[in-house]
Amino acid sequence: MTHEVDRMLDEIRQLAPSIASRAAEIEAARRMPADLVETLKAIGIYRMFVPRSHGGMELDLPQGLRVIVELAKIDGSVGWTAMIAGGSALIASLLNIQTYDQVYESGPDVILGGSSQPGGTAQPAPGGWRVSGRWPFASGCQQAEWMVGFCVMTKDGKPFPGYAGEDGPPLVRGFILPASEWQIEDTWHVAGLKGSGSHHIAIADKIVPESNFFHIEGGVPCLPGPLYQSVLELIPVMHSAFSVGVAKGALEELVAFANTGRRQLRAVTAMRDSELFQAELGRVGADLRAAQAFMEAQATSHWGHALAGTINDAALRMQSTQNAVWIASTCVRIADACFALGGGSALYNASPLQRRLRDLHAGAQHVVAQQRNYAAVGKLLLENRVSKTPASRAARSERQPRRRVISLNAS
């Protein structure tokens, strides 16, 4: 499929000037333009991770990330919504095959969206589950054709206990419905990723069939193939591709700005001839190369595990999350540095440098890239270290709750 990816990248690069010229329009509308969405659909953006059995490309992970990087390099909101759609397509593989077939019954170019926060509740009702809720950060919801939400599963007003038992968090399951079943609330008034249209979505007292629900953790994919075996390990790597793409765009825009011969106030020489500017630019370039190399190494490693059938692993999940946090933080520093080096001109709305800065800071606030994720990684490192002694292994086994199978009856 390499030739298909090269074809996509060529078409995206040809489209780049047009997208860049519409940056202000995209931000002002706080959504993706409908005609641009249709163009991206024709290129194949929304079928990248759809299986060949349903007309999709079923790209391997490293190849698909190249496309996300290229889109994010042009515009943060364009790259973000493509990344969200790709991750949602992977999550859809956790549906049962009949529901999955229904989602893609009209072809592979289906735009999926939704929210990963457990913003709703579901309680048993005749015909399925009665769902109500309000979910934030539903990126691309205005273009989505199907949307996903997550619910705390309840009965008689009380949550079902989760896998950790009564003392742990409650059981959460995802569900999917056509976009027409959701209400979109106009709430996306934000500092960064303005064009992603990440409004709140809501549902009130709606019966959702049991067949539309799925387990995000421990669910059995309805599709064969390495892409669909454990999506939680792959989604953080997709987030890293977004971060790298936006940072690449910031650096390229700073270089282009310096090459105009710009000389800042009170500077003794033009920016491009300043040794201080050159040194800072070299440092930022090194940071970018490190972030991209780290992302590519993680993608290659995870894809190798996916091919070998060993990707479903808590340590690998923590590893990709840890890397996503580090890459997001590094790319934020890159954008900050590019903005500072751009001087006073970078303050204006017309400057792409201020938009890159805002978009990367917004992306780094996402749950996947939050700094607090380091705590789970640190805990895992400590547990792996103490588990080297037989006594500590036994003590750890006593502390950890046993994973149990949970059966729900909707009726």
C-alpha positions in Angstrom: 0.0 0.0 0.0 3.0 2.3 -0.1 2.1 3.6 -3.5 -1.4 4.5 -2.2 0.1 6.5 0.7 2.5 8.3 -1.7 -0.4 9.2 -3.8 -2.3 10.6 -0.8 0.7 12.6 0.3 1.1 14.1 -3.1 -2.5 15.1 -3.2 -2.3 16.6 0.3 0.8 18.6 -0.6 -0.9 20.0 -3.7 -3.9 21.0 -1.5 -1.6 22.6 1.2 -1.6 26.2 -0.2 -5.4 26.2 -0.4 -5.8 24.9 3.1 -3.3 27.4 4.5 -5.0 30.3 2.8 -8.2 29.4 4.6 -6.8 29.2 8.1 -8.7 32.4 9.3 -11.9 31.1 7.7 -11.5 27.7 9.5 -10.9 29.4 12.9 -13.7 31.9 12.5 -16.2 29.2 11.6 -14.9 26.9 14.4 -15.4 23.9 12.1 -14.0 22.2 9.0 -15.4 23.7 5.8 -17.8 21.2 4.1 -16.0 21.3 0.8 -12.7 20.6 2.4 -14.1 17.6 4.2 -15.4 16.3 0.9 -12.0 16.8 -0.7 -10.3 14.9 2.1 -12.8 12.2 1.8 -12.0 11.8 -1.9 -8.3 11.6 -1.1 -9.1 8.7 1.2 -8.4 10.2 4.6 -11.4 8.6 6.3 -10.9 5.1 4.9 -7.2 4.8 5.9 -7.9 2.5 8.8 -11.1 0.9 7.5 -10.5 -2.8 6.7 -10.2 -4.0 3.1 -13.1 -6.3 3.7 -15.3 -3.1 3.9 -13.7 -1.2 1.0 -11.0 0.6 3.1 -7.3 0.8 2.8 -6.4 -0.9 6.1 -3.0 0.9 6.1 -0.4 -0.3 8.5 0.1 2.1 11.5 3.4 3.7 10.4 2.1 4.5 6.9 -1.1 6.0 8.3 0.8 8.2 10.7 2.7 9.8 7.7 -0.6 11.1 6.4 -1.6 12.5 9.8 1.7 14.3 10.2 1.4 15.8 6.7 -2.1 17.1 7.4 -1.2 18.5 10.9 1.8 20.2 9.3 -0.5 22.2 7.1 -3.2 23.0 9.7 -3.6 21.8 13.3 -7.4 21.5 13.2 -7.2 19.6 9.9 -4.6 17.2 11.3 -6.5 16.8 14.6 -9.9 15.9 13.0 -8.2 13.4 10.7 -6.4 11.9 13.7 -9.7 11.7 15.7 -11.5 10.1 12.7 -8.7 7.5 12.3 -8.8 6.6 16.0 -12.6 6.4 16.0 -12.4 4.0 13.0 -10.2 1.7 15.1 -12.5 1.9 18.1 -15.4 0.9 15.9 -13.8 -2.5 15.4 -14.9 -3.3 19.0 -18.5 -3.3 17.9 -20.2 -6.6 17.0 -19.9 -7.4 13.3 -23.6 -6.8 12.5 -23.4 -3.2 13.9 -20.1 -2.6 12.3 -21.5 -3.7 8.9 -24.4 -1.2 9.5 -21.9 1.6 10.1 -20.1 0.9 6.8 -23.1 -0.3 4.7 -22.8 2.6 2.3 -19.1 2.4 1.8 -15.8 3.0 3.6 -15.7 6.8 3.7 -17.6 7.2 6.9 -16.6 10.0 9.3 -16.7 8.8 12.9 -16.4 11.1 15.9 -17.5 11.4 19.5 -16.1 11.8 23.0 -14.0 9.4 25.2 -15.2 10.9 28.5 -17.8 8.8 30.4 -20.3 11.7 30.3 -23.5 9.6 30.3 -25.3 6.9 32.2 -27.1 3.8 30.9 -29.7 1.8 32.8 -31.5 -1.4 31.7 -34.7 -0.8 29.7 -36.8 -2.9 27.3 -35.0 -3.1 24.0 -31.6 -2.2 25.4 -30.3 0.6 27.6 -31.8 4.0 28.5 -29.1 6.5 27.9 -28.8 10.1 29.0 -25.7 12.3 29.1 -23.7 15.3 27.9 -20.2 14.7 26.4 -17.5 17.3 25.9 -14.8 17.6 23.2 -16.6 15.8 20.4 -14.1 16.8 17.7 -15.5 17.0 14.2 -19.0 16.3 15.4 -20.6 18.6 12.7 -19.1 16.4 9.9 -19.5 13.0 11.7 -22.0 10.5 10.4 -21.8 8.2 13.4 -20.7 9.2 16.9 -19.4 7.4 20.0 -20.1 8.1 23.7 -19.2 6.4 26.9 -21.5 5.7 29.8 -21.4 4.5 33.4 -23.5 1.4 33.4 -26.1 1.5 36.2 -29.0 -0.5 37.6 -31.6 0.8 40.1 -29.7 4.0 40.2 -26.4 2.4 41.2 -23.3 1.8 39.0 -22.2 -1.7 38.2 -18.9 -2.4 39.8 -16.0 -2.4 37.4 -13.2 -5.0 36.9 -11.6 -3.9 40.2 -14.7 -4.8 42.2 -16.8 -2.6 44.6 -13.8 -0.5 45.7 -12.7 0.4 42.1 -14.2 2.6 39.4 -17.6 1.7 38.0 -18.1 -0.2 34.8 -17.9 2.0 31.7 -19.0 1.0 28.2 -19.0 2.8 24.9 -21.9 2.9 22.4 -22.4 4.2 18.9 -25.4 5.9 17.2 -25.9 7.8 13.9 -25.0 11.5 14.2 -28.7 12.4 13.6 -29.5 10.9 17.0 -27.3 13.4 18.9 -27.8 17.0 19.8 -24.8 19.3 19.2 -24.4 22.2 21.7 -22.5 25.2 20.5 -19.8 25.3 23.2 -16.5 25.3 21.3 -15.2 28.9 22.1 -11.6 28.1 22.9 -8.0 29.2 22.5 -6.6 26.5 20.3 -7.7 23.9 17.7 -10.6 26.3 17.0 -11.4 24.7 13.7 -11.8 21.2 15.2 -15.5 21.9 16.1 -15.1 20.0 19.4 -18.5 20.9 20.8 -20.5 19.2 23.5 -22.9 16.5 22.3 -25.9 15.3 24.2 -28.6 12.6 24.4 -31.7 12.6 26.6 -33.6 9.5 27.6 -32.9 7.5 24.5 -33.1 3.7 24.2 -29.9 2.3 22.7 -29.8 -1.3 21.6 -27.5 -3.7 23.4 -25.9 -4.4 20.0 -24.6 -0.8 19.8 -22.5 -1.1 23.0 -18.9 -2.2 23.2 -16.1 -2.6 25.8 -13.1 -0.3 25.2 -10.9 -2.4 27.6 -11.0 -6.1 27.2 -13.4 -6.0 24.2 -13.1 -8.6 21.5 -12.6 -7.0 18.0 -15.0 -8.1 15.3 -12.2 -7.8 12.7 -9.1 -9.8 12.0 -5.8 -8.1 11.2 -3.2 -6.4 13.4 -4.8 -2.9 13.3 -7.8 -4.0 15.3 -6.4 -6.2 18.1 -5.9 -3.6 20.8 -6.7 0.0 19.9 -5.8 1.6 23.3 -2.1 1.0 22.6 -2.2 2.6 19.2 -4.2 5.8 19.8 -1.5 7.6 21.8 0.9 7.1 18.9 -1.6 8.7 16.6 -1.7 11.7 19.0 2.1 11.9 18.7 1.8 12.1 14.9 -0.5 15.2 15.3 2.0 16.9 17.7 5.0 16.2 15.4 3.1 17.5 12.4 2.1 20.8 14.0 5.7 21.3 15.3 7.1 20.7 11.8 4.8 23.3 10.4 5.9 25.8 13.0 9.6 25.3 12.3 9.1 25.5 8.5 7.1 28.7 8.9 9.8 30.3 11.1 12.4 29.4 8.5 10.3 30.8 5.7 9.8 34.0 7.7 13.5 34.4 8.4 14.3 33.8 4.7 12.3 36.9 3.7 15.3 38.9 5.0 13.3 40.2 8.1 15.4 42.4 10.4 13.9 42.9 13.8 13.9 46.3 15.6 17.3 47.1 17.2 18.9 44.0 15.7 22.3 44.5 14.1 21.7 42.0 11.4 18.9 40.2 9.6 17.3 37.2 11.4 18.8 34.7 9.0 22.3 36.1 9.5 22.2 36.3 13.3 24.4 33.7 15.0 22.1 33.7 18.0 19.0 33.0 15.8 20.9 30.3 14.0 21.9 28.6 17.2 18.3 28.7 18.6 17.0 27.4 15.3 19.5 24.5 15.4 18.4 23.6 18.9 14.7 23.7 17.9 15.5 21.6 14.9 17.2 19.0 17.0 14.2 18.8 19.3 11.9 18.2 16.3 14.1 15.5 14.9 14.2 13.8 18.4 10.4 14.0 18.7 9.8 12.6 15.2 12.4 9.8 15.6 10.8 8.9 18.9 7.3 8.8 17.4 8.5 6.7 14.4 10.4 4.3 16.7 7.3 3.8 18.8 5.1 3.3 15.8 7.5 0.7 14.4 7.8 -1.1 17.7 4.0 -1.2 18.3 3.3 -2.3 14.8 5.8 -5.1 15.2 3.9 -6.2 18.3 0.6 -5.9 16.4 1.9 -8.1 13.7 3.1 -10.6 16.2 -0.2 -10.6 18.1 1.4 -9.3 21.3 0.1 -5.7 21.3 -2.6 -6.1 23.9 -0.3 -5.4 26.9 -0.6 -2.9 29.8 3.1 -2.1 29.7 2.9 -1.3 26.0 -0.1 0.9 26.6 1.8 2.8 29.3 4.8 3.1 27.1 2.9 4.7 24.2 1.1 7.0 26.6 4.4 8.0 28.2 5.9 8.7 24.8 2.8 10.7 23.7 3.2 13.0 26.8 6.9 13.5 26.2 6.4 14.2 22.5 3.5 16.6 23.1 5.6 18.5 25.7 8.6 18.6 23.4 6.5 19.9 20.5 4.9 22.6 22.7 8.5 23.8 23.5 9.2 23.8 19.8 6.2 26.0 19.1 6.9 28.3 22.0 10.5 28.8 20.8 9.4 29.4 17.2 6.9 32.0 18.4 9.5 33.8 20.5 12.0 33.8 17.7 9.3 35.2 15.4 9.3 38.4 17.5 6.5 41.0 17.5 5.2 39.9 14.2 4.2 36.5 15.6 1.6 38.2 17.8 -0.8 39.0 15.0 -3.7 36.7 14.1 -2.3 36.6 10.5 0.9 34.8 11.8 0.8 31.0 11.6 3.3 30.9 14.5 0.7 32.0 17.1 -1.8 29.5 15.8 0.7 26.7 16.0 1.5 27.6 19.6 -2.2 27.7 20.5 -3.0 24.4 18.7 -0.2 22.5 20.3 -1.0 23.8 23.8 -4.6 22.7 23.2 -3.5 19.3 22.0 -1.3 18.8 25.1 -4.4 19.3 27.3 -6.0 16.1 25.9 -6.3 13.2 28.3 -3.8 11.1 26.3 -1.0 13.8 26.6 -1.6 15.1 30.1 1.4 15.2 32.3 -0.5 13.3 35.0 -0.1 10.2 32.9 3.6 10.0 34.0 2.3 8.9 37.4 0.9 5.7 36.1 4.1 5.0 34.2 6.2 5.7 37.3 4.1 3.3 39.3 4.5 0.6 36.7 8.3 1.1 36.8 8.3 0.8 40.6 6.2 -2.4 40.4 8.4 -3.9 37.8 11.5 -3.1 39.9 10.1 -4.6 43.2 8.7 -7.6 41.4 12.3 -9.0 41.0 12.2 -10.7 44.4 9.9 -13.7 45.1 8.6 -12.1 48.3 7.7 -8.8 46.6 6.0 -10.7 43.8 3.8 -12.6 46.3 3.0 -9.4 48.2 2.1 -7.6 44.9 -0.2 -10.5 43.9 -2.1 -10.2 47.2 -2.6 -6.5 46.7 -4.0 -6.6 43.2 -7.7 -7.4 42.7 -8.4 -10.3 40.3 -9.9 -9.4 37.0 -13.3 -10.8 36.6 -15.8 -11.3 33.8 -18.8 -9.0 34.0 -22.1 -10.0 32.4 -24.8 -7.4 31.9 -28.3 -8.1 31.0 -30.0 -5.0 29.5 -33.6 -6.3 29.9 
